[in-house]
Amino acid sequence: MAQFRMQGSRVLAVDLAGDAVKARNGSMVAYDGQMTFKRMTGGGEGLRGMVTRRITGEKMTVMEVQGKGTCWFAERAAEINLVQLNNERLHVEASNLLCTEATLRTGTEFTGLRGASEGHGLFTTKVEGAGWAAITSDGPAVILRVAPGLPLRVDPGAYVAHTGDLKQSFRTDVTWRALVGETGGESFQIEFEGNGLVYVQPSERRTVAGEV
């Protein structure tokens, strides 16, 4: 199995012994040993299934890295967070997914109004199975627990990912006061209920919600 380890907070080192990982295209910053890099695009199973967002036309290309040695990955000096999955599911924004073990299955999931509010289109990424995944955040991610009876609301622009048995809903506090500038500016939120963890970054990406 590939061994994931951090070198600092912004560089991921992956030790390979003939196995493979899938990573964001262009995220390799260095490697030693013998490695092959295969660009992956289009449809299909695994990471191939999430690269084309049919409605928005957005694309994300990934590469398969296989060999013996160590490969280092980074993405624009973003903070990197390691998530270990034990036959469970990780939901993550496609722009925040850096690298996964080849054993993990990756595809797309419909987000509806939540995705529209974020300005990302109507799909997000799901990663399933047992193994390591690396996700990025703009600044050190805060991991917030959601417990039964204790829902959590998150700004769409700060949301990165979540795990566990969580139900999502789209909430809006828009009233006539928002239209005249008398609110706090946080008109749209994602509400999580259930039992799980939510990853939030200390920076807000530009979203449709941020314009209201």
matplotlib code that plots the C-alpha trace (Angstrom):
import matplotlib.pyplot as plt

x = [0.0, 1.1, 2.3, 1.1, 3.1, 3.3, 6.5, 5.5, 1.9, 2.0, 3.8, 2.6, 5.1, 3.9, 6.1, 5.3, 6.5, 5.1, 1.6, -0.2, -2.0, -4.2, -3.4, -4.4, -2.6, 0.4, 0.6, 3.9, 6.8, 9.5, 10.2, 12.9, 13.2, 11.3, 7.9, 5.5, 2.8, -0.3, -2.8, -6.4, -9.4, -12.9, -15.6, -15.5, -15.0, -13.0, -11.5, -12.3, -16.0, -15.7, -13.5, -16.2, -19.1, -21.6, -23.8, -21.2, -18.5, -15.9, -13.1, -10.5, -7.7, -5.9, -2.9, -2.0, 1.4, 2.9, 6.4, 8.9, 10.2, 8.8, 6.7, 6.0, 2.8, 1.7, -0.9, -0.2, 1.2, -2.2, -2.5, -2.9, -5.1, -4.9, -8.1, -8.1, -11.2, -12.3, -14.9, -16.7, -17.4, -15.7, -17.5, -15.2, -15.1, -13.3, -11.0, -9.9, -9.0, -5.3, -4.5, -6.0, -4.9, -5.7, -7.9, -10.4, -13.4, -14.2, -17.2, -19.7, -22.7, -25.5, -25.6, -28.5, -29.0, -26.0, -23.7, -25.4, -24.9, -21.2, -20.8, -19.2, -22.0, -24.3, -21.9, -19.4, -16.9, -17.3, -14.5, -15.3, -13.5, -10.6, -7.4, -5.9, -7.0, -5.3, -7.4, -6.3, -7.6, -6.8, -5.2, -5.3, -8.6, -10.8, -12.5, -16.0, -18.0, -21.7, -23.7, -27.4, -29.5, -26.6, -26.7, -24.0, -24.3, -21.4, -20.7, -20.7, -17.4, -15.6, -16.8, -14.2, -15.4, -17.3, -17.4, -19.9, -23.7, -24.7, -27.8, -27.3, -29.8, -29.7, -30.7, -31.3, -31.9, -32.6, -35.2, -36.1, -33.4, -30.7, -31.7, -31.0, -27.7, -28.8, -27.7, -24.4, -23.8, -24.1, -27.4, -26.9, -25.6, -25.3, -26.8, -25.5, -27.4, -26.5, -23.2, -19.9, -17.1, -17.0, -13.8, -13.9, -11.2, -10.4, -11.0, -14.1, -13.9, -16.0, -19.6, -23.0, -24.0, -21.4, -22.9, -26.3]
y = [0.0, 3.6, 5.3, 8.9, 11.3, 15.0, 17.1, 20.3, 21.3, 22.0, 19.1, 15.5, 12.7, 9.3, 6.3, 3.7, 0.1, -0.7, 0.5, 3.6, 6.7, 9.2, 12.9, 16.3, 16.8, 19.0, 18.6, 16.6, 18.8, 16.2, 12.4, 9.9, 6.3, 4.9, 6.5, 6.6, 9.4, 8.7, 11.5, 10.6, 12.4, 11.7, 9.5, 6.1, 4.7, 6.1, 9.6, 9.4, 9.6, 13.0, 14.9, 16.2, 18.2, 17.8, 20.7, 23.4, 22.2, 22.4, 19.8, 18.5, 16.4, 13.8, 11.6, 8.1, 7.8, 4.4, 3.1, 2.5, 5.5, 8.7, 11.3, 14.7, 16.6, 20.2, 22.6, 26.4, 26.3, 25.3, 23.5, 19.7, 17.5, 13.7, 11.8, 8.0, 6.2, 2.9, 1.7, 5.0, 8.0, 11.4, 14.2, 16.9, 19.8, 18.8, 21.8, 20.6, 16.9, 16.5, 12.8, 9.4, 5.8, 3.7, 1.5, 4.3, 4.8, 8.3, 9.7, 12.6, 13.4, 15.9, 18.9, 20.9, 24.3, 23.9, 23.6, 26.5, 28.7, 28.0, 28.8, 25.4, 23.8, 21.1, 18.3, 17.6, 14.6, 11.5, 9.2, 5.8, 2.7, 2.1, 4.1, 7.6, 10.7, 14.1, 17.3, 20.9, 24.0, 27.7, 28.0, 25.4, 23.5, 23.4, 20.1, 20.5, 17.7, 17.4, 15.4, 14.4, 17.3, 19.8, 20.9, 22.9, 25.7, 26.5, 29.3, 27.7, 29.5, 28.0, 24.4, 21.9, 18.4, 16.2, 12.5, 10.5, 10.1, 13.7, 15.2, 18.4, 21.1, 24.6, 27.4, 31.1, 34.0, 36.4, 38.9, 42.5, 43.6, 41.8, 43.8, 47.1, 46.0, 45.5, 41.9, 40.4, 39.4, 35.6, 35.1, 31.5, 28.5, 24.7, 23.0, 19.6, 17.3, 13.9, 12.4, 13.3, 15.7, 18.8, 20.4, 24.2, 26.5, 29.9, 31.6, 32.1, 31.3, 33.6, 32.2, 33.2, 33.4, 35.9, 38.3, 38.4]
z = [0.0, -0.6, 2.5, 2.9, 5.2, 5.6, 5.2, 6.8, 6.4, 2.6, 1.1, 0.9, 0.5, -0.8, -0.6, -3.4, -3.7, -7.1, -6.3, -7.5, -6.4, -8.3, -7.9, -9.3, -12.6, -12.2, -8.4, -8.4, -7.2, -7.0, -7.0, -6.6, -7.8, -10.8, -11.5, -14.4, -14.8, -16.8, -17.5, -17.0, -18.5, -19.6, -18.0, -16.4, -12.9, -10.0, -10.5, -14.2, -13.2, -11.6, -14.1, -16.4, -15.0, -17.7, -16.8, -16.2, -18.6, -15.9, -16.1, -13.7, -15.0, -12.8, -13.2, -12.1, -10.5, -10.2, -9.4, -6.6, -4.7, -3.2, -4.9, -3.4, -4.1, -3.4, -4.7, -4.8, -1.2, 0.2, 3.5, 3.1, 5.4, 5.5, 5.9, 6.5, 5.4, 6.9, 4.4, 4.6, 2.4, 2.1, 0.4, -0.9, -3.3, -6.5, -6.2, -2.8, -3.7, -4.1, -4.0, -3.2, -2.8, -5.9, -3.7, -3.2, -5.5, -6.6, -8.4, -8.5, -6.5, -7.2, -4.8, -6.2, -4.7, -2.5, -5.4, -7.2, -4.2, -4.2, -7.9, -8.6, -10.6, -9.4, -8.5, -5.8, -5.4, -3.2, -2.2, -0.9, 0.5, 2.8, 2.4, 2.5, 0.8, 0.9, 0.6, 0.5, 2.3, 2.0, 5.4, 8.2, 8.1, 11.2, 11.8, 13.4, 14.9, 14.2, 16.8, 16.9, 18.0, 17.5, 13.8, 12.2, 9.7, 7.3, 4.9, 1.4, 0.6, 3.6, 3.2, 2.2, 2.9, 5.3, 6.5, 8.5, 8.5, 7.7, 6.1, 4.2, 3.6, 2.0, 4.4, 3.6, 5.9, 3.1, 4.0, 2.9, 5.4, 3.4, 0.3, 2.1, 3.6, 7.2, 7.7, 8.6, 5.0, 5.6, 3.9, 2.7, 4.7, 4.4, 7.4, 8.5, 10.8, 12.1, 13.2, 11.5, 10.8, 8.6, 7.3, 7.1, 5.8, 7.3, 4.0, 1.8, -1.9, -4.1, -4.4, -5.6, -2.0, -1.3, -3.9, -2.1]

ax = plt.figure().add_subplot(projection="3d")
ax.plot(x, y, z, "-o")
ax.set_aspect("equal")
plt.show()
